[in-house]
Structure formats: C-alpha cells, structure tokens
C-alpha cells in the first residue's frame, strides 16, 4: 500500500526547493476586468478609485488626479 503525504496547511509556510520558506499571498486577482469608461473614472469618488486599485493589487498613492490618471491608464483600453 502506498503512503499518502499530507500537504502543509494553507498559510503554514512550507519550505521551497532551495530551503527558503515559501510565502503565501492573500491577493487574488478578481474574475472580472473593470468596464468603466474614462468619463466614469473622471466622475468616480476618490474612495471608489482607492477600492478599485486595492482590489487589483495596484498602488494607491498620490492625490486624486494621480489616482484617476493611473486607473485610466491601467483599465481603459483604446477602442479600435
């Protein structure tokens, strides 16, 4: 009968091949890409932009204009 190895519990920090402790990340990529238009970001309140950027693991720094510009650059794709 073959033995079954138990996997370490999530978050226990198992050892990698090189002997270094592997790190588990709490970040999970959202399933849906935001479908806002540039005008939506221009009208969006700062708290909502902050939440959106955090949700995608992006930096939430700078003033409101910087955050809007970053969100538009990250999420608004040019239409062809």
Buried (B, 14 or more C-beta within 10 A) or exposed (E): EEEEEEEEEEEEEEEEEEEEEEEEEEEEEEEEEBEBEEEBBEEBEEEBBBEBBEEBEBEBEEEEEEBBEBBBEBBBEEEE
